[in-house]
Amino acid sequence: MSYATLHDALKAAGFVIYTGQGEFSKTLFRISTMGNLTSADLGRLLQCFAILLG
C-alpha cells in the first residue's frame, strides 16, 4: 500500500500521519498526538489499520 493511499484513508477516518524524515520518507511514517488521547482513540486507530491492511 502506498503512503498516499494509507494517509488519505486514515485522514478520512479522522487521523493524520506524516512521512518519515529524510531517507526514511520512503520506508516509514510517523504518528503524533495532540490533546487528550484515550484508549478508545487508539482502538479506533488500530481498527482502521486492521480494515486497511486486512
mmCIF entry with sequence, helices, sheets and N, C-alpha, C, O atoms, coordinates in Angstrom:
data_MODEL
# 
_entry.id   MODEL 
# 
_entity.id                         1 
_entity.type                       polymer 
_entity.pdbx_number_of_molecules   1 
# 
_entity_poly.entity_id                      1 
_entity_poly.type                           'polypeptide(L)' 
_entity_poly.nstd_linkage                   no 
_entity_poly.nstd_monomer                   no 
_entity_poly.pdbx_seq_one_letter_code       MSYATLHDALKAAGFVIYTGQGEFSKTLFRISTMGNLTSADLGRLLQCFAILLG 
_entity_poly.pdbx_seq_one_letter_code_can   MSYATLHDALKAAGFVIYTGQGEFSKTLFRISTMGNLTSADLGRLLQCFAILLG 
_entity_poly.pdbx_strand_id                 A 
# 
loop_
_entity_poly_seq.entity_id 
_entity_poly_seq.num 
_entity_poly_seq.mon_id 
_entity_poly_seq.hetero 
1 1  MET n 
1 2  SER n 
1 3  TYR n 
1 4  ALA n 
1 5  THR n 
1 6  LEU n 
1 7  HIS n 
1 8  ASP n 
1 9  ALA n 
1 10 LEU n 
1 11 LYS n 
1 12 ALA n 
1 13 ALA n 
1 14 GLY n 
1 15 PHE n 
1 16 VAL n 
1 17 ILE n 
1 18 TYR n 
1 19 THR n 
1 20 GLY n 
1 21 GLN n 
1 22 GLY n 
1 23 GLU n 
1 24 PHE n 
1 25 SER n 
1 26 LYS n 
1 27 THR n 
1 28 LEU n 
1 29 PHE n 
1 30 ARG n 
1 31 ILE n 
1 32 SER n 
1 33 THR n 
1 34 MET n 
1 35 GLY n 
1 36 ASN n 
1 37 LEU n 
1 38 THR n 
1 39 SER n 
1 40 ALA n 
1 41 ASP n 
1 42 LEU n 
1 43 GLY n 
1 44 ARG n 
1 45 LEU n 
1 46 LEU n 
1 47 GLN n 
1 48 CYS n 
1 49 PHE n 
1 50 ALA n 
1 51 ILE n 
1 52 LEU n 
1 53 LEU n 
1 54 GLY n 
# 
_struct_asym.id          A 
_struct_asym.entity_id   1 
# 
loop_
_struct_conf.conf_type_id 
_struct_conf.id 
_struct_conf.pdbx_PDB_helix_id 
_struct_conf.beg_label_comp_id 
_struct_conf.beg_label_asym_id 
_struct_conf.beg_label_seq_id 
_struct_conf.pdbx_beg_PDB_ins_code 
_struct_conf.end_label_comp_id 
_struct_conf.end_label_asym_id 
_struct_conf.end_label_seq_id 
_struct_conf.pdbx_end_PDB_ins_code 
_struct_conf.beg_auth_comp_id 
_struct_conf.beg_auth_asym_id 
_struct_conf.beg_auth_seq_id 
_struct_conf.end_auth_comp_id 
_struct_conf.end_auth_asym_id 
_struct_conf.end_auth_seq_id 
_struct_conf.pdbx_PDB_helix_class 
_struct_conf.details 
_struct_conf.pdbx_PDB_helix_length 
HELX_P HELX_P1 AA1 TYR A 3  ? ALA A 12 ? TYR A 3  ALA A 12 1 ? 10 
HELX_P HELX_P2 AA2 GLY A 22 ? LYS A 26 ? GLY A 22 LYS A 26 5 ? 5  
HELX_P HELX_P3 AA3 SER A 39 ? LEU A 53 ? SER A 39 LEU A 53 1 ? 15 
# 
_struct_conf_type.id          HELX_P 
_struct_conf_type.criteria    ? 
_struct_conf_type.reference   ? 
# 
_struct_sheet.id               AA1 
_struct_sheet.type             ? 
_struct_sheet.number_strands   2 
_struct_sheet.details          ? 
# 
_struct_sheet_order.sheet_id     AA1 
_struct_sheet_order.range_id_1   1 
_struct_sheet_order.range_id_2   2 
_struct_sheet_order.offset       ? 
_struct_sheet_order.sense        anti-parallel 
# 
loop_
_struct_sheet_range.sheet_id 
_struct_sheet_range.id 
_struct_sheet_range.beg_label_comp_id 
_struct_sheet_range.beg_label_asym_id 
_struct_sheet_range.beg_label_seq_id 
_struct_sheet_range.pdbx_beg_PDB_ins_code 
_struct_sheet_range.end_label_comp_id 
_struct_sheet_range.end_label_asym_id 
_struct_sheet_range.end_label_seq_id 
_struct_sheet_range.pdbx_end_PDB_ins_code 
_struct_sheet_range.beg_auth_comp_id 
_struct_sheet_range.beg_auth_asym_id 
_struct_sheet_range.beg_auth_seq_id 
_struct_sheet_range.end_auth_comp_id 
_struct_sheet_range.end_auth_asym_id 
_struct_sheet_range.end_auth_seq_id 
AA1 1 TYR A 18 ? THR A 19 ? TYR A 18 THR A 19 
AA1 2 PHE A 29 ? ARG A 30 ? PHE A 29 ARG A 30 
# 
loop_
_atom_site.group_PDB 
_atom_site.id 
_atom_site.type_symbol 
_atom_site.label_atom_id 
_atom_site.label_alt_id 
_atom_site.label_comp_id 
_atom_site.label_asym_id 
_atom_site.label_entity_id 
_atom_site.label_seq_id 
_atom_site.pdbx_PDB_ins_code 
_atom_site.Cartn_x 
_atom_site.Cartn_y 
_atom_site.Cartn_z 
_atom_site.occupancy 
_atom_site.B_iso_or_equiv 
_atom_site.pdbx_formal_charge 
_atom_site.auth_seq_id 
_atom_site.auth_comp_id 
_atom_site.auth_asym_id 
_atom_site.auth_atom_id 
_atom_site.pdbx_PDB_model_num 
ATOM 1   N N  . MET A 1 1  ? 0.852   -1.169 0.000  1.00 0.00 ? 1  MET A N  1 
ATOM 2   C CA . MET A 1 1  ? 0.000   0.000  0.000  1.00 0.00 ? 1  MET A CA 1 
ATOM 3   C C  . MET A 1 1  ? 0.899   1.233  0.000  1.00 0.00 ? 1  MET A C  1 
ATOM 4   O O  . MET A 1 1  ? 1.885   1.301  0.733  1.00 0.00 ? 1  MET A O  1 
ATOM 5   N N  . SER A 1 2  ? 0.546   2.184  -0.819 1.00 0.00 ? 2  SER A N  1 
ATOM 6   C CA . SER A 1 2  ? 1.347   3.406  -0.874 1.00 0.00 ? 2  SER A CA 1 
ATOM 7   C C  . SER A 1 2  ? 1.063   4.284  0.336  1.00 0.00 ? 2  SER A C  1 
ATOM 8   O O  . SER A 1 2  ? 0.020   4.174  0.981  1.00 0.00 ? 2  SER A O  1 
ATOM 9   N N  . TYR A 1 3  ? 2.014   5.151  0.624  1.00 0.00 ? 3  TYR A N  1 
ATOM 10  C CA . TYR A 1 3  ? 1.818   6.103  1.715  1.00 0.00 ? 3  TYR A CA 1 
ATOM 11  C C  . TYR A 1 3  ? 0.598   6.969  1.440  1.00 0.00 ? 3  TYR A C  1 
ATOM 12  O O  . TYR A 1 3  ? -0.204  7.209  2.343  1.00 0.00 ? 3  TYR A O  1 
ATOM 13  N N  . ALA A 1 4  ? 0.447   7.436  0.216  1.00 0.00 ? 4  ALA A N  1 
ATOM 14  C CA . ALA A 1 4  ? -0.664  8.327  -0.123 1.00 0.00 ? 4  ALA A CA 1 
ATOM 15  C C  . ALA A 1 4  ? -2.012  7.655  0.129  1.00 0.00 ? 4  ALA A C  1 
ATOM 16  O O  . ALA A 1 4  ? -2.934  8.287  0.645  1.00 0.00 ? 4  ALA A O  1 
ATOM 17  N N  . THR A 1 5  ? -2.126  6.395  -0.228 1.00 0.00 ? 5  THR A N  1 
ATOM 18  C CA . THR A 1 5  ? -3.375  5.659  -0.001 1.00 0.00 ? 5  THR A CA 1 
ATOM 19  C C  . THR A 1 5  ? -3.654  5.529  1.481  1.00 0.00 ? 5  THR A C  1 
ATOM 20  O O  . THR A 1 5  ? -4.774  5.776  1.927  1.00 0.00 ? 5  THR A O  1 
ATOM 21  N N  . LEU A 1 6  ? -2.641  5.142  2.253  1.00 0.00 ? 6  LEU A N  1 
ATOM 22  C CA . LEU A 1 6  ? -2.788  4.998  3.693  1.00 0.00 ? 6  LEU A CA 1 
ATOM 23  C C  . LEU A 1 6  ? -3.133  6.341  4.334  1.00 0.00 ? 6  LEU A C  1 
ATOM 24  O O  . LEU A 1 6  ? -4.047  6.423  5.155  1.00 0.00 ? 6  LEU A O  1 
ATOM 25  N N  . HIS A 1 7  ? -2.411  7.377  3.966  1.00 0.00 ? 7  HIS A N  1 
ATOM 26  C CA . HIS A 1 7  ? -2.643  8.721  4.503  1.00 0.00 ? 7  HIS A CA 1 
ATOM 27  C C  . HIS A 1 7  ? -4.075  9.168  4.252  1.00 0.00 ? 7  HIS A C  1 
ATOM 28  O O  . HIS A 1 7  ? -4.758  9.626  5.169  1.00 0.00 ? 7  HIS A O  1 
ATOM 29  N N  . ASP A 1 8  ? -4.528  9.037  3.013  1.00 0.00 ? 8  ASP A N  1 
ATOM 30  C CA . ASP A 1 8  ? -5.862  9.525  2.654  1.00 0.00 ? 8  ASP A CA 1 
ATOM 31  C C  . ASP A 1 8  ? -6.961  8.747  3.370  1.00 0.00 ? 8  ASP A C  1 
ATOM 32  O O  . ASP A 1 8  ? -7.951  9.334  3.806  1.00 0.00 ? 8  ASP A O  1 
ATOM 33  N N  . ALA A 1 9  ? -6.796  7.440  3.492  1.00 0.00 ? 9  ALA A N  1 
ATOM 34  C CA . ALA A 1 9  ? -7.805  6.623  4.170  1.00 0.00 ? 9  ALA A CA 1 
ATOM 35  C C  . ALA A 1 9  ? -7.862  6.947  5.660  1.00 0.00 ? 9  ALA A C  1 
ATOM 36  O O  . ALA A 1 9  ? -8.947  7.053  6.231  1.00 0.00 ? 9  ALA A O  1 
ATOM 37  N N  . LEU A 1 10 ? -6.712  7.103  6.286  1.00 0.00 ? 10 LEU A N  1 
ATOM 38  C CA . LEU A 1 10 ? -6.699  7.441  7.707  1.00 0.00 ? 10 LEU A CA 1 
ATOM 39  C C  . LEU A 1 10 ? -7.226  8.855  7.938  1.00 0.00 ? 10 LEU A C  1 
ATOM 40  O O  . LEU A 1 10 ? -7.931  9.107  8.915  1.00 0.00 ? 10 LEU A O  1 
ATOM 41  N N  . LYS A 1 11 ? -6.885  9.766  7.046  1.00 0.00 ? 11 LYS A N  1 
ATOM 42  C CA . LYS A 1 11 ? -7.375  11.142 7.191  1.00 0.00 ? 11 LYS A CA 1 
ATOM 43  C C  . LYS A 1 11 ? -8.895  11.177 7.091  1.00 0.00 ? 11 LYS A C  1 
ATOM 44  O O  . LYS A 1 11 ? -9.544  11.930 7.817  1.00 0.00 ? 11 LYS A O  1 
ATOM 45  N N  . ALA A 1 12 ? -9.467  10.375 6.204  1.00 0.00 ? 12 ALA A N  1 
ATOM 46  C CA . ALA A 1 12 ? -10.925 10.310 6.074  1.00 0.00 ? 12 ALA A CA 1 
ATOM 47  C C  . ALA A 1 12 ? -11.570 9.797  7.356  1.00 0.00 ? 12 ALA A C  1 
ATOM 48  O O  . ALA A 1 12 ? -12.728 10.106 7.639  1.00 0.00 ? 12 ALA A O  1 
ATOM 49  N N  . ALA A 1 13 ? -10.817 9.011  8.136  1.00 0.00 ? 13 ALA A N  1 
ATOM 50  C CA . ALA A 1 13 ? -11.317 8.472  9.403  1.00 0.00 ? 13 ALA A CA 1 
ATOM 51  C C  . ALA A 1 13 ? -10.984 9.384  10.582 1.00 0.00 ? 13 ALA A C  1 
ATOM 52  O O  . ALA A 1 13 ? -11.328 9.074  11.723 1.00 0.00 ? 13 ALA A O  1 
ATOM 53  N N  . GLY A 1 14 ? -10.313 10.509 10.312 1.00 0.00 ? 14 GLY A N  1 
ATOM 54  C CA . GLY A 1 14 ? -10.015 11.471 11.371 1.00 0.00 ? 14 GLY A CA 1 
ATOM 55  C C  . GLY A 1 14 ? -8.618  11.398 11.935 1.00 0.00 ? 14 GLY A C  1 
ATOM 56  O O  . GLY A 1 14 ? -8.336  12.016 12.962 1.00 0.00 ? 14 GLY A O  1 
ATOM 57  N N  . PHE A 1 15 ? -7.732  10.654 11.285 1.00 0.00 ? 15 PHE A N  1 
ATOM 58  C CA . PHE A 1 15 ? -6.338  10.537 11.741 1.00 0.00 ? 15 PHE A CA 1 
ATOM 59  C C  . PHE A 1 15 ? -5.414  11.109 10.680 1.00 0.00 ? 15 PHE A C  1 
ATOM 60  O O  . PHE A 1 15 ? -5.686  10.989 9.485  1.00 0.00 ? 15 PHE A O  1 
ATOM 61  N N  . VAL A 1 16 ? -4.322  11.733 11.110 1.00 0.00 ? 16 VAL A N  1 
ATOM 62  C CA . VAL A 1 16 ? -3.345  12.267 10.166 1.00 0.00 ? 16 VAL A CA 1 
ATOM 63  C C  . VAL A 1 16 ? -1.989  11.657 10.489 1.00 0.00 ? 16 VAL A C  1 
ATOM 64  O O  . VAL A 1 16 ? -1.536  11.694 11.633 1.00 0.00 ? 16 VAL A O  1 
ATOM 65  N N  . ILE A 1 17 ? -1.344  11.093 9.466  1.00 0.00 ? 17 ILE A N  1 
ATOM 66  C CA . ILE A 1 17 ? 0.005   10.562 9.612  1.00 0.00 ? 17 ILE A CA 1 
ATOM 67  C C  . ILE A 1 17 ? 0.940   11.410 8.761  1.00 0.00 ? 17 ILE A C  1 
ATOM 68  O O  . ILE A 1 17 ? 0.502   12.151 7.881  1.00 0.00 ? 17 ILE A O  1 
ATOM 69  N N  . TYR A 1 18 ? 2.219   11.291 9.033  1.00 0.00 ? 18 TYR A N  1 
ATOM 70  C CA . TYR A 1 18 ? 3.234   12.055 8.314  1.00 0.00 ? 18 TYR A CA 1 
ATOM 71  C C  . TYR A 1 18 ? 4.323   11.110 7.833  1.00 0.00 ? 18 TYR A C  1 
ATOM 72  O O  . TYR A 1 18 ? 4.593   10.089 8.464  1.00 0.00 ? 18 TYR A O  1 
ATOM 73  N N  . THR A 1 19 ? 4.947   11.454 6.716  1.00 0.00 ? 19 THR A N  1 
ATOM 74  C CA . THR A 1 19 ? 6.050   10.632 6.224  1.00 0.00 ? 19 THR A CA 1 
ATOM 75  C C  . THR A 1 19 ? 7.236   10.723 7.171  1.00 0.00 ? 19 THR A C  1 
ATOM 76  O O  . THR A 1 19 ? 7.334   11.649 7.975  1.00 0.00 ? 19 THR A O  1 
ATOM 77  N N  . GLY A 1 20 ? 8.124   9.761  7.067  1.00 0.00 ? 20 GLY A N  1 
ATOM 78  C CA . GLY A 1 20 ? 9.375   9.828  7.803  1.00 0.00 ? 20 GLY A CA 1 
ATOM 79  C C  . GLY A 1 20 ? 10.211  10.977 7.262  1.00 0.00 ? 20 GLY A C  1 
ATOM 80  O O  . GLY A 1 20 ? 9.893   11.546 6.217  1.00 0.00 ? 20 GLY A O  1 
ATOM 81  N N  . GLN A 1 21 ? 11.265  11.312 7.964  1.00 0.00 ? 21 GLN A N  1 
ATOM 82  C CA . GLN A 1 21 ? 12.112  12.416 7.538  1.00 0.00 ? 21 GLN A CA 1 
ATOM 83  C C  . GLN A 1 21 ? 13.322  11.890 6.778  1.00 0.00 ? 21 GLN A C  1 
ATOM 84  O O  . GLN A 1 21 ? 13.828  10.802 7.055  1.00 0.00 ? 21 GLN A O  1 
ATOM 85  N N  . GLY A 1 22 ? 13.774  12.689 5.813  1.00 0.00 ? 22 GLY A N  1 
ATOM 86  C CA . GLY A 1 22 ? 14.973  12.357 5.064  1.00 0.00 ? 22 GLY A CA 1 
ATOM 87  C C  . GLY A 1 22 ? 14.862  11.027 4.347  1.00 0.00 ? 22 GLY A C  1 
ATOM 88  O O  . GLY A 1 22 ? 13.866  10.745 3.681  1.00 0.00 ? 22 GLY A O  1 
ATOM 89  N N  . GLU A 1 23 ? 15.890  10.218 4.490  1.00 0.00 ? 23 GLU A N  1 
ATOM 90  C CA . GLU A 1 23 ? 15.933  8.928  3.785  1.00 0.00 ? 23 GLU A CA 1 
ATOM 91  C C  . GLU A 1 23 ? 14.835  7.966  4.243  1.00 0.00 ? 23 GLU A C  1 
ATOM 92  O O  . GLU A 1 23 ? 14.548  6.987  3.554  1.00 0.00 ? 23 GLU A O  1 
ATOM 93  N N  . PHE A 1 24 ? 14.227  8.231  5.385  1.00 0.00 ? 24 PHE A N  1 
ATOM 94  C CA . PHE A 1 24 ? 13.171  7.355  5.901  1.00 0.00 ? 24 PHE A CA 1 
ATOM 95  C C  . PHE A 1 24 ? 11.801  7.648  5.297  1.00 0.00 ? 24 PHE A C  1 
ATOM 96  O O  . PHE A 1 24 ? 10.840  6.923  5.558  1.00 0.00 ? 24 PHE A O  1 
ATOM 97  N N  . SER A 1 25 ? 11.707  8.697  4.497  1.00 0.00 ? 25 SER A N  1 
ATOM 98  C CA . SER A 1 25 ? 10.406  9.101  3.963  1.00 0.00 ? 25 SER A CA 1 
ATOM 99  C C  . SER A 1 25 ? 9.788   8.042  3.047  1.00 0.00 ? 25 SER A C  1 
ATOM 100 O O  . SER A 1 25 ? 8.577   8.042  2.826  1.00 0.00 ? 25 SER A O  1 
ATOM 101 N N  . LYS A 1 26 ? 10.609  7.151  2.522  1.00 0.00 ? 26 LYS A N  1 
ATOM 102 C CA . LYS A 1 26 ? 10.097  6.114  1.617  1.00 0.00 ? 26 LYS A CA 1 
ATOM 103 C C  . LYS A 1 26 ? 9.809   4.801  2.320  1.00 0.00 ? 26 LYS A C  1 
ATOM 104 O O  . LYS A 1 26 ? 9.271   3.879  1.707  1.00 0.00 ? 26 LYS A O  1 
ATOM 105 N N  . THR A 1 27 ? 10.160  4.697  3.606  1.00 0.00 ? 27 THR A N  1 
ATOM 106 C CA . THR A 1 27 ? 10.012  3.403  4.272  1.00 0.00 ? 27 THR A CA 1 
ATOM 107 C C  . THR A 1 27 ? 9.197   3.432  5.559  1.00 0.00 ? 27 THR A C  1 
ATOM 108 O O  . THR A 1 27 ? 8.865   2.373  6.093  1.00 0.00 ? 27 THR A O  1 
ATOM 109 N N  . LEU A 1 28 ? 8.867   4.613  6.068  1.00 0.00 ? 28 LEU A N  1 
ATOM 110 C CA . LEU A 1 28 ? 8.086   4.647  7.301  1.00 0.00 ? 28 LEU A CA 1 
ATOM 111 C C  . LEU A 1 28 ? 7.249   5.905  7.382  1.00 0.00 ? 28 LEU A C  1 
ATOM 112 O O  . LEU A 1 28 ? 7.434   6.853  6.618  1.00 0.00 ? 28 LEU A O  1 
ATOM 113 N N  . PHE A 1 29 ? 6.320   5.888  8.330  1.00 0.00 ? 29 PHE A N  1 
ATOM 114 C CA . PHE A 1 29 ? 5.500   7.065  8.588  1.00 0.00 ? 29 PHE A CA 1 
ATOM 115 C C  . PHE A 1 29 ? 5.496   7.318  10.079 1.00 0.00 ? 29 PHE A C  1 
ATOM 116 O O  . PHE A 1 29 ? 5.869   6.453  10.872 1.00 0.00 ? 29 PHE A O  1 
ATOM 117 N N  . ARG A 1 30 ? 5.066   8.526  10.455 1.00 0.00 ? 30 ARG A N  1 
ATOM 118 C CA . ARG A 1 30 ? 5.051   8.922  11.865 1.00 0.00 ? 30 ARG A CA 1 
ATOM 119 C C  . ARG A 1 30 ? 3.623   9.183  12.315 1.00 0.00 ? 30 ARG A C  1 
ATOM 120 O O  . ARG A 1 30 ? 2.781   9.640  11.542 1.00 0.00 ? 30 ARG A O  1 
ATOM 121 N N  . ILE A 1 31 ? 3.372   8.883  13.578 1.00 0.00 ? 31 ILE A N  1 
ATOM 122 C CA . ILE A 1 31 ? 2.099   9.199  14.215 1.00 0.00 ? 31 ILE A CA 1 
ATOM 123 C C  . ILE A 1 31 ? 2.421   10.082 15.413 1.00 0.00 ? 31 ILE A C  1 
ATOM 124 O O  . ILE A 1 31 ? 3.331   9.786  16.187 1.00 0.00 ? 31 ILE A O  1 
ATOM 125 N N  . SER A 1 32 ? 1.682   11.147 15.555 1.00 0.00 ? 32 SER A N  1 
ATOM 126 C CA . SER A 1 32 ? 1.874   12.051 16.675 1.00 0.00 ? 32 SER A CA 1 
ATOM 127 C C  . SER A 1 32 ? 0.518   12.308 17.320 1.00 0.00 ? 32 SER A C  1 
ATOM 128 O O  . SER A 1 32 ? -0.523  12.047 16.718 1.00 0.00 ? 32 SER A O  1 
ATOM 129 N N  . THR A 1 33 ? 0.535   12.810 18.521 1.00 0.00 ? 33 THR A N  1 
ATOM 130 C CA . THR A 1 33 ? -0.727  13.127 19.188 1.00 0.00 ? 33 THR A CA 1 
ATOM 131 C C  . THR A 1 33 ? -0.753  14.587 19.608 1.00 0.00 ? 33 THR A C  1 
ATOM 132 O O  . THR A 1 33 ? 0.275   15.198 19.900 1.00 0.00 ? 33 THR A O  1 
ATOM 133 N N  . MET A 1 34 ? -1.948  15.113 19.628 1.00 0.00 ? 34 MET A N  1 
ATOM 134 C CA . MET A 1 34 ? -2.166  16.459 20.149 1.00 0.00 ? 34 MET A CA 1 
ATOM 135 C C  . MET A 1 34 ? -3.424  16.394 20.997 1.00 0.00 ? 34 MET A C  1 
ATOM 136 O O  . MET A 1 34 ? -4.466  15.931 20.532 1.00 0.00 ? 34 MET A O  1 
ATOM 137 N N  . GLY A 1 35 ? -3.337  16.844 22.211 1.00 0.00 ? 35 GLY A N  1 
ATOM 138 C CA . GLY A 1 35 ? -4.513  16.839 23.071 1.00 0.00 ? 35 GLY A CA 1 
ATOM 139 C C  . GLY A 1 35 ? -4.660  15.546 23.851 1.00 0.00 ? 35 GLY A C  1 
ATOM 140 O O  . GLY A 1 35 ? -3.703  14.795 24.040 1.00 0.00 ? 35 GLY A O  1 
ATOM 141 N N  . ASN A 1 36 ? -5.870  15.309 24.292 1.00 0.00 ? 36 ASN A N  1 
ATOM 142 C CA . ASN A 1 36 ? -6.176  14.164 25.133 1.00 0.00 ? 36 ASN A CA 1 
ATOM 143 C C  . ASN A 1 36 ? -6.446  12.938 24.270 1.00 0.00 ? 36 ASN A C  1 
ATOM 144 O O  . ASN A 1 36 ? -7.392  12.929 23.482 1.00 0.00 ? 36 ASN A O  1 
ATOM 145 N N  . LEU A 1 37 ? -5.631  11.918 24.413 1.00 0.00 ? 37 LEU A N  1 
ATOM 146 C CA . LEU A 1 37 ? -5.774  10.684 23.658 1.00 0.00 ? 37 LEU A CA 1 
ATOM 147 C C  . LEU A 1 37 ? -6.279  9.604  24.602 1.00 0.00 ? 37 LEU A C  1 
ATOM 148 O O  . LEU A 1 37 ? -5.696  9.384  25.663 1.00 0.00 ? 37 LEU A O  1 
ATOM 149 N N  . THR A 1 38 ? -7.347  8.937  24.227 1.00 0.00 ? 38 THR A N  1 
ATOM 150 C CA . THR A 1 38 ? -7.923  7.901  25.075 1.00 0.00 ? 38 THR A CA 1 
ATOM 151 C C  . THR A 1 38 ? -7.660  6.518  24.493 1.00 0.00 ? 38 THR A C  1 
ATOM 152 O O  . THR A 1 38 ? -7.241  6.387  23.343 1.00 0.00 ? 38 THR A O  1 
ATOM 153 N N  . SER A 1 39 ? -7.907  5.499  25.290 1.00 0.00 ? 39 SER A N  1 
ATOM 154 C CA . SER A 1 39 ? -7.749  4.130  24.791 1.00 0.00 ? 39 SER A CA 1 
ATOM 155 C C  . SER A 1 39 ? -8.748  3.858  23.666 1.00 0.00 ? 39 SER A C  1 
ATOM 156 O O  . SER A 1 39 ? -8.460  3.069  22.766 1.00 0.00 ? 39 SER A O  1 
ATOM 157 N N  . ALA A 1 40 ? -9.909  4.497  23.706 1.00 0.00 ? 40 ALA A N  1 
ATOM 158 C CA . ALA A 1 40 ? -10.883 4.349  22.618 1.00 0.00 ? 40 ALA A CA 1 
ATOM 159 C C  . ALA A 1 40 ? -10.332 4.924  21.314 1.00 0.00 ? 40 ALA A C  1 
ATOM 160 O O  . ALA A 1 40 ? -10.566 4.366  20.242 1.00 0.00 ? 40 ALA A O  1 
ATOM 161 N N  . ASP A 1 41 ? -9.601  6.037  21.399 1.00 0.00 ? 41 ASP A N  1 
ATOM 162 C CA . ASP A 1 41 ? -8.973  6.623  20.208 1.00 0.00 ? 41 ASP A CA 1 
ATOM 163 C C  . ASP A 1 41 ? -7.958  5.647  19.607 1.00 0.00 ? 41 ASP A C  1 
ATOM 164 O O  . ASP A 1 41 ? -7.934  5.433  18.395 1.00 0.00 ? 41 ASP A O  1 
ATOM 165 N N  . LEU A 1 42 ? -7.133  5.068  20.455 1.00 0.00 ? 42 LEU A N  1 
ATOM 166 C CA . LEU A 1 42 ? -6.147  4.101  19.967 1.00 0.00 ? 42 LEU A CA 1 
ATOM 167 C C  . LEU A 1 42 ? -6.824  2.881  19.378 1.00 0.00 ? 42 LEU A C  1 
ATOM 168 O O  . LEU A 1 42 ? -6.386  2.358  18.354 1.00 0.00 ? 42 LEU A O  1 
ATOM 169 N N  . GLY A 1 43 ? -7.887  2.425  20.015 1.00 0.00 ? 43 GLY A N  1 
ATOM 170 C CA . GLY A 1 43 ? -8.635  1.291  19.486 1.00 0.00 ? 43 GLY A CA 1 
ATOM 171 C C  . GLY A 1 43 ? -9.205  1.580  18.111 1.00 0.00 ? 43 GLY A C  1 
ATOM 172 O O  . GLY A 1 43 ? -9.175  0.722  17.228 1.00 0.00 ? 43 GLY A O  1 
ATOM 173 N N  . ARG A 1 44 ? -9.726  2.788  17.926 1.00 0.00 ? 44 ARG A N  1 
ATOM 174 C CA . ARG A 1 44 ? -10.275 3.173  16.623 1.00 0.00 ? 44 ARG A CA 1 
ATOM 175 C C  . ARG A 1 44 ? -9.182  3.249  15.561 1.00 0.00 ? 44 ARG A C  1 
ATOM 176 O O  . ARG A 1 44 ? -9.394  2.846  14.417 1.00 0.00 ? 44 ARG A O  1 
ATOM 177 N N  . LEU A 1 45 ? -8.011  3.765  15.940 1.00 0.00 ? 45 LEU A N  1 
ATOM 178 C CA . LEU A 1 45 ? -6.881  3.806  15.008 1.00 0.00 ? 45 LEU A CA 1 
ATOM 179 C C  . LEU A 1 45 ? -6.475  2.393  14.607 1.00 0.00 ? 45 LEU A C  1 
ATOM 180 O O  . LEU A 1 45 ? -6.256  2.122  13.426 1.00 0.00 ? 45 LEU A O  1 
ATOM 181 N N  . LEU A 1 46 ? -6.373  1.501  15.573 1.00 0.00 ? 46 LEU A N  1 
ATOM 182 C CA . LEU A 1 46 ? -5.999  0.121  15.266 1.00 0.00 ? 46 LEU A CA 1 
ATOM 183 C C  . LEU A 1 46 ? -7.056  -0.568 14.405 1.00 0.00 ? 46 LEU A C  1 
ATOM 184 O O  . LEU A 1 46 ? -6.715  -1.376 13.541 1.00 0.00 ? 46 LEU A O  1 
ATOM 185 N N  . GLN A 1 47 ? -8.317  -0.262 14.628 1.00 0.00 ? 47 GLN A N  1 
ATOM 186 C CA . GLN A 1 47 ? -9.381  -0.810 13.778 1.00 0.00 ? 47 GLN A CA 1 
ATOM 187 C C  . GLN A 1 47 ? -9.224  -0.327 12.338 1.00 0.00 ? 47 GLN A C  1 
ATOM 188 O O  . GLN A 1 47 ? -9.415  -1.096 11.396 1.00 0.00 ? 47 GLN A O  1 
ATOM 189 N N  . CYS A 1 48 ? -8.880  0.929  12.174 1.00 0.00 ? 48 CYS A N  1 
ATOM 190 C CA . CYS A 1 48 ? -8.660  1.478  10.834 1.00 0.00 ? 48 CYS A CA 1 
ATOM 191 C C  . CYS A 1 48 ? -7.522  0.735  10.136 1.00 0.00 ? 48 CYS A C  1 
ATOM 192 O O  . CYS A 1 48 ? -7.637  0.366  8.967  1.00 0.00 ? 48 CYS A O  1 
ATOM 193 N N  . PHE A 1 49 ? -6.426  0.522  10.860 1.00 0.00 ? 49 PHE A N  1 
ATOM 194 C CA . PHE A 1 49 ? -5.303  -0.219 10.281 1.00 0.00 ? 49 PHE A CA 1 
ATOM 195 C C  . PHE A 1 49 ? -5.730  -1.634 9.915  1.00 0.00 ? 49 PHE A C  1 
ATOM 196 O O  . PHE A 1 49 ? -5.375  -2.120 8.841  1.00 0.00 ? 49 PHE A O  1 
ATOM 197 N N  . ALA A 1 50 ? -6.477  -2.301 10.773 1.00 0.00 ? 50 ALA A N  1 
ATOM 198 C CA . ALA A 1 50 ? -6.918  -3.668 10.506 1.00 0.00 ? 50 ALA A CA 1 
ATOM 199 C C  . ALA A 1 50 ? -7.772  -3.731 9.244  1.00 0.00 ? 50 ALA A C  1 
ATOM 200 O O  . ALA A 1 50 ? -7.619  -4.640 8.428  1.00 0.00 ? 50 ALA A O  1 
ATOM 201 N N  . ILE A 1 51 ? -8.662  -2.773 9.090  1.00 0.00 ? 51 ILE A N  1 
ATOM 202 C CA . ILE A 1 51 ? -9.512  -2.749 7.888  1.00 0.00 ? 51 ILE A CA 1 
ATOM 203 C C  . ILE A 1 51 ? -8.684  -2.483 6.640  1.00 0.00 ? 51 ILE A C  1 
ATOM 204 O O  . ILE A 1 51 ? -8.854  -3.150 5.620  1.00 0.00 ? 51 ILE A O  1 
ATOM 205 N N  . LEU A 1 52 ? -7.790  -1.508 6.724  1.00 0.00 ? 52 LEU A N  1 
ATOM 206 C CA . LEU A 1 52 ? -6.989  -1.135 5.554  1.00 0.00 ? 52 LEU A CA 1 
ATOM 207 C C  . LEU A 1 52 ? -5.998  -2.211 5.149  1.00 0.00 ? 52 LEU A C  1 
ATOM 208 O O  . LEU A 1 52 ? -5.749  -2.415 3.961  1.00 0.00 ? 52 LEU A O  1 
ATOM 209 N N  . LEU A 1 53 ? -5.435  -2.896 6.124  1.00 0.00 ? 53 LEU A N  1 
ATOM 210 C CA . LEU A 1 53 ? -4.401  -3.884 5.828  1.00 0.00 ? 53 LEU A CA 1 
ATOM 211 C C  . LEU A 1 53 ? -4.928  -5.311 5.786  1.00 0.00 ? 53 LEU A C  1 
ATOM 212 O O  . LEU A 1 53 ? -4.210  -6.241 5.420  1.00 0.00 ? 53 LEU A O  1 
ATOM 213 N N  . GLY A 1 54 ? -6.215  -5.474 6.173  1.00 0.00 ? 54 GLY A N  1 
ATOM 214 C CA . GLY A 1 54 ? -6.825  -6.795 6.258  1.00 0.00 ? 54 GLY A CA 1 
ATOM 215 C C  . GLY A 1 54 ? -6.958  -7.462 4.956  1.00 0.00 ? 54 GLY A C  1 
ATOM 216 O O  . GLY A 1 54 ? -7.457  -8.585 4.886  1.00 0.00 ? 54 GLY A O  1 
# 
